[in-house]
Amino acid sequence: MHCPYCAHEETKVLESRLAEDSLRRRRECLKCSNRFTTYEKAVFHCTVIKKDGREQPFQVDKIKNSIIKAFGKADEHDALALAKKVEQKILLKRRTQVKTTEIGQLVLRELRKADKMAYVRFASIHKSIADPKMLEKELQLMA
């Protein structure tokens, strides 16, 4: 880590704390003795392949927003926690590309555990269910 004051390369960490979604570190330069704070956040690069073949960078907020819609009225914190579980499962696969259908399946698994109605709402869109008989079939699978 370079000192922002003198650009010296060596610093020492005085204190580390978790801060929401990052790691906050208080540092001191070993040359000029000035102190400064850094925030570290793990970033992974994953590309989402859409159904039509387009590629987009992975964004956990998109999953969170889909979950909020599926719940109807959901607490944003709960939806984010569920979205983070899906993100962790994607990270465990250690792949740089993931299809939207795979993400949808992971979301469905988490929704099935959390809320049955949210599962049905999400499944009707994710699986493109337009026929009431297909919806009835999905409900039987869920039971």
Order of alpha helices (4+ residues) and beta strands (2+ residues): beta-beta-beta-beta-beta-alpha-alpha-beta-alpha-alpha-alpha
